[in-house]
Amino acid sequence: MEVTALSKSIQGINIILLLFSTKIIMVFNTGETSDELKAKYNPEGSLLRRVQLRMLDMLLYFDTVCKEQHISYRLDGGTLLGAVRHGGFIPWDDDLDVAIDSQEDYKRILQYIKNHPHPQFVLQHKKTDKGFNNIWFTIRDVKSEYIHLDEETAKHDNLRKYRGLQIDVFPYEPKRIRTLSLFCKKMMRFNTKYLLLRHKILSNMLFGVQRNFIHPLFNIISSFFGNKNKYMISYGTPFNNVFPRSIMKPYKSLTFEGHEFPVPADADKFLTIQYGNYMDLPPIDNRNHHNVTFKIWD
């Protein structure tokens, strides 16, 4: 990130940079340093660090495929936050988020991965896994397991064929209308909370109606009334932030775990919209927000 951009990202944030010889020590708002966070959450050789390195392999695979197929993608969500704030994974993070800001490219990469399967990293969406009720697709590792500790969420996981470590691949589009997005979000939550475990047939019917009728109808409405310079994740996801095109494109490059990956044009503004004061660390009790553990094997 350029010096000016970095200056903006830390302006007004309780971060102290202490110089000891040539080493810079970052002290976060909680009083913790980067080294202390790594020692506490993901030291080398720990289970979580092994999980993160496996996901890094998955990301490098996805990056290679996108480059070969001339498909633009970028880091998103907590992965982008980790790149900016930590230079890699958030120390306690356990998944990866990427985004594709074009429906055409999104469909192309999905079809390519489906037609050219990897021996270890598999495509997961409704057509490859009947228990997967999300409109976006995921890449899963078949030599690991991502285990939710919450009993209700674990029951949802048990409906799925693939339950390994994951990369969520989110489709973003211009001309989305936030009120329509909120309506789709409520439908999805109703399906997940009340139908998925109790009335599987009704759940699948509602999912089909939403994906095959409501989303296409809303896409037509959006093509007339949406703003081409505002982007949102496609209809049917639980996320409703609106991002101006000017902060998203053209993509820049940022280091994540020692490798360069594409990020939004203004990662600071993007993350501020998504998280607010994103350079502050959350309270310790809120850090394992997915409430998970793992199994991993080689």
N, C-alpha and C positions, 0 to 999 in steps of 0.2 A: 504494500500500500504506500502511496506517496506520502511524504512528510506532512504536507498540508492536510491531506485527508485524515492522517492519523491524529494530527493536532485537533481537528474538529471532533473526532470520535472520542477523545478523552477530555474535551473541554467541560469543565464543571463537574468532573467525576472524581471521586475520592480515591485516586490512585497515586502512589508515591513511587518515583523511580530513584532508587538508591544506587550510587556508583561505588563498587568495590573493585579496585584495579580496573580491569577491562570488562568485568562482568556486570550486567545490569540486572538488578533484582526488582521484580514488580510486586508491589504490595497492594492487594485488592482492598475493597471497602470493608471486608470482614477482618482485616489484619493478617490474612494468610498470604503467603508468597506462592509463586508458581511451583517452586521446588517442594514446598510443603503439601500443596494439593496433589502433586504427582506421587509423593511418598505415601499419602493417605489413601488415594483412590486407585491409581493405575500404575504402580511401580513396575519396572521391567520384570517379566516372568509371572506376574499375577494373572489370575483368570481373566479379569476385565481387560488387561493389556493384551492378552492373547486374543480375546474377542475383538478388540479394536484393530489389531493388526490383520486379523482375518477379514474384517470389513474393509480395511484399506486395500487388500488384495482384490476384493469385489469391486471397489471403486475404480481401481486401475484397469480392471477388465472392462468395466462399463465405459471408461474414458477411451480405451483403445477402440472399442466397437464404434463409439460415436465419431471418433476421428476418421476411422476407415470408411464410414458411411456418410461423412460430411454432415453430421447432425450437431447442431449447437445445443449445449446444455449448460447448466451452471449449478454450483452448490446452493443449497437452500436451507432454511430453518436452522436447527441446532448445529448442523454441519458448517454452515456459513458463519454462525456465531462463534463456533470453536476456532475456525480459521482466523477470524479477526481478533478475538480476545486471547486465544491460547496458542495460535500457530498450528493447531491440529485439533484432535478431539477435545471437547470439554472433558475434563478428567473423569467425570462420572458418567459420561454419555455411553449409550449402548445401541444406537442405531445410526443410520445414515440417511440424509435427505438430499435429493437432487431435483431439479426442475427443468422442464422443456417448455419454452415459451411459444410454441407453435403446434397447433393440432396436427398439421401435416407431418411434421417431424416426429411428433409423439406417436402417431400411428405407424410411421415407417420403422421406428426403432423397436416398437412392440412386435411388429410383424417379423422383423429381421431376427430378433432374439428367439422368437417362437420357431422360426424356420432353421435356425443355426444354433441348436442347443449346446450349452457348455456342459462338460461332464460333471461339474460340481455346483455351479450357480444356475438355478432354474427359474424360469418365468412363472410368476404366480398372478393370475387374475381369474375372473369368473369362469372363463372357458377352460382353464387348466386345473382349477381347484374349485369345486362346487361349493365348498364351505367358506370361500373368500367373498365377502360382500362389500368390497370397496370398488369405486369406479376407477381409481388409479391402479397401476400395476406395481408389483414388487418383485425384486430379485432376491431369492432365498438361497442360502448355503445349505446343502444337503448333509454336511458333515458337522452339524451343530444343532442345538435346540435353544430357542429363546422362550423362557418359561415365565409366564405371569404368575405372581404369587397371590393376586386377588382371585378369589374363588369364581366369581362371576365371569371375569375376563378369561380365566383359564378354561372355562366351559366353552366359550366362543372359540378359543384356540383349538380345542379338541375336535371341532367340526372341520378343521382345515387339514388338507393333505400335507402341506409344507409348513414347518414351524421352526425353521432355522434362522440364523442371523439374517438381517435384511437390509436392503436399500429400497426406500420408498421413492418412486419416480412420479412426481406430481406434474400434471398438465396445467400450465397457465395460459390464459387467453386474454386478448383485449375485448372490449365491448361487453363485458359481463355487467349485470345489473345487481347491485348488492341485495336489494329486497328479494329478488328471485333466488339468489344464492342462499339467503337465510331460510327461505321456504324449503329449499332442497335439503338444507342442513337439518331442519326440524324433522323432515320425513325420514332421513337416514337415522337420526337418533331414536325416533319412535320405532323404526324397524329393528334396530339393534337392541333396544331396551325391552320391548314388549313382545316382539314376534320371533326373533331369530332362534331363541332356545325353546319357545313354547309352541309355536305354530310355524314349522319350517316351510310348509307348502305356501302359506300365506306370505311368509317373509320373502320367499323367492318370487312370488307373483308381484309383490309390491316393488321389489328390486327391479324386476323386468319392466314394470310400468314406468318406473322412474327413469330407468336408463333408456328405454326404447320409445317412450312417448313424451314424458314431461321434459327431459333434458333437450331433446330435439326441438320441441315447441318453444322452450325458453331461448334456445339458440337463435331461432328465427326472430323472436321478439327482440333479442339483443342486437341482432344484425341491423335493425332499424333504429333502435333507440339507445344503444350502448355507445360509450365513448371510446374511440379507437386509440386514444392516448392513455387509457387507464387499464391496468391488468389486474386480474384476479385468478385464483385457482379455479379450474373448471367447476361447473355445477355438480353438486353431489359430494363435496368434501366438507369437513368440519371447520374449514378456515375461510374467513371472509374479509381479510385485509385487502385494501385497494392500493396499488402501487403505480405511480406515474411512469410512463414509458421512459422519461428522461433519466430516471435513476436506475433503470434496468439495462438499457442498451446504449452503446455497444459494450459487450462484456470486457472485463479486465481480468488480470491473472493474479492469484494470491497463493501463497505457500500454505499447504496443509500437509502435515506430517512429512515434510521434506520434499514434497512434490508440488508442482504448479498445476492449479485447476482454475477453470473459469468461474468468475463471480460477477454479481451485478456491477454496473458502471459506478454506482455510488453505494457501496456496501454499508456505509455509516447511516445514510438516510433510510435505506431499505430495512436495516435492523432496528432502527428507531421506530419505524412504523410497526414493525412486527412485535417488538419486545419493550419499547420504551427505553429506559435507562439501562441499556443492555450490557454496559461494562461493569455494572455492579453484580456481584455474585449473589445467588439466592441463599436464603437461610439453609443451614445444614439439613434440617428435617425435610426440605423440599427438593433435595438433589436427586434422589432415586425416584423421580416422579412417575416412571413407568412401572415401578414396583416389580422388578424382574430378577431372575437369576438365569444361569446358563449351563449348558453342557456343550463341550467342544471336543472333537476328536480329529485326528489326522488321517 
